[in-house]
């Protein structure tokens, strides 16, 4: 088996992502809910009880919008700075707990 270095690429990508948040280089962040989400979401016909998974969520306002539609929402984010910013800007007080290597907010 040959080592392709994929793990090194992932570590490098993770560090770059973390550095973007530390440097506040977040030009990728949208300041509004994604218009396509608003437009096309109803056509999915999901029951409000269905859980929604949002990977690489950052501090996306889409999380709040989805929750306001009645869905339980799970966001996953690498940067704790992004998570803290999400809760601060949303004026929400999270609870936190460690589960293995992960922090659940």
C-alpha positions as CSV (number, residue, x, y, z in Angstrom):
1,X,0.0,0.0,0.0
2,X,1.3,3.4,-0.9
3,X,1.0,6.5,1.3
4,X,-0.5,9.2,-0.9
5,X,-0.1,11.9,1.7
6,X,-3.8,12.5,1.9
7,X,-3.6,12.8,5.7
8,X,-1.0,15.6,5.3
9,X,-3.3,17.4,2.8
10,X,-6.2,17.2,5.3
11,X,-4.1,18.5,8.1
12,X,-2.8,21.3,5.9
13,X,-6.4,22.2,4.8
14,X,-7.6,22.1,8.4
15,X,-4.8,24.5,9.5
16,X,-5.6,26.9,6.6
17,X,-9.2,26.9,7.6
18,X,-8.4,27.6,11.2
19,X,-6.0,30.4,10.1
20,X,-8.7,32.0,8.1
21,X,-10.9,32.3,11.2
22,X,-8.0,33.5,13.3
23,X,-7.1,36.2,10.7
24,X,-10.8,37.0,10.3
25,X,-10.3,36.3,6.6
26,X,-13.9,35.2,6.2
27,X,-15.0,36.7,2.9
28,X,-16.7,33.4,2.1
29,X,-19.2,34.0,4.9
30,X,-22.6,35.2,3.7
31,X,-24.3,37.9,5.7
32,X,-27.8,36.7,4.8
33,X,-29.5,33.3,4.6
34,X,-28.7,31.6,1.3
35,X,-31.5,32.8,-1.2
36,X,-31.5,29.4,-2.9
37,X,-32.1,27.7,0.4
38,X,-35.2,29.9,1.0
39,X,-36.4,29.4,-2.5
40,X,-36.0,25.6,-2.9
41,X,-36.4,24.3,0.7
42,X,-40.2,24.0,0.6
43,X,-40.0,21.8,-2.5
44,X,-38.2,19.2,-0.5
45,X,-41.4,18.6,1.5
46,X,-39.6,17.5,4.6
47,X,-41.5,17.0,7.8
48,X,-40.5,19.5,10.5
49,X,-39.4,16.7,12.8
50,X,-36.6,15.7,10.3
51,X,-33.1,16.6,11.6
52,X,-31.0,18.7,9.3
53,X,-27.2,18.2,9.1
54,X,-25.1,21.2,8.0
55,X,-21.4,20.3,7.5
56,X,-18.7,23.1,7.6
57,X,-21.4,25.4,8.9
58,X,-19.1,28.2,10.1
59,X,-21.4,30.9,11.6
60,X,-24.0,30.5,8.8
61,X,-27.3,32.2,9.3
62,X,-28.8,29.2,7.4
63,X,-28.7,27.3,10.8
64,X,-31.1,29.8,12.4
65,X,-33.3,29.8,9.4
66,X,-33.6,26.1,9.3
67,X,-34.4,26.0,13.0
68,X,-37.1,28.6,12.5
69,X,-38.7,26.2,10.0
70,X,-39.1,23.8,12.9
71,X,-36.2,21.5,12.2
72,X,-33.7,20.2,14.7
73,X,-30.4,21.3,13.2
74,X,-26.9,19.9,13.7
75,X,-24.0,22.0,12.5
76,X,-20.4,20.7,12.3
77,X,-17.5,23.1,12.3
78,X,-13.8,22.7,12.7
79,X,-13.1,26.2,14.1
80,X,-14.1,27.0,17.6
81,X,-13.8,30.7,16.7
82,X,-16.6,30.3,14.1
83,X,-18.8,28.4,16.7
84,X,-18.3,31.1,19.3
85,X,-19.0,33.8,16.7
86,X,-22.2,32.1,15.7
87,X,-23.6,31.9,19.2
88,X,-22.4,35.5,20.1
89,X,-23.9,37.0,16.9
90,X,-27.1,35.0,17.3
91,X,-27.4,36.1,21.0
92,X,-27.7,32.5,22.0
93,X,-26.2,31.0,25.2
94,X,-24.9,27.5,24.3
95,X,-24.2,24.7,26.8
96,X,-20.9,22.9,26.1
97,X,-19.7,19.4,26.9
98,X,-16.8,17.3,25.7
99,X,-17.4,13.9,24.1
100,X,-14.1,12.3,23.3
101,X,-12.2,14.6,21.0
102,X,-15.3,16.7,20.3
103,X,-16.9,19.6,22.0
104,X,-20.7,19.7,21.6
105,X,-22.3,23.1,21.8
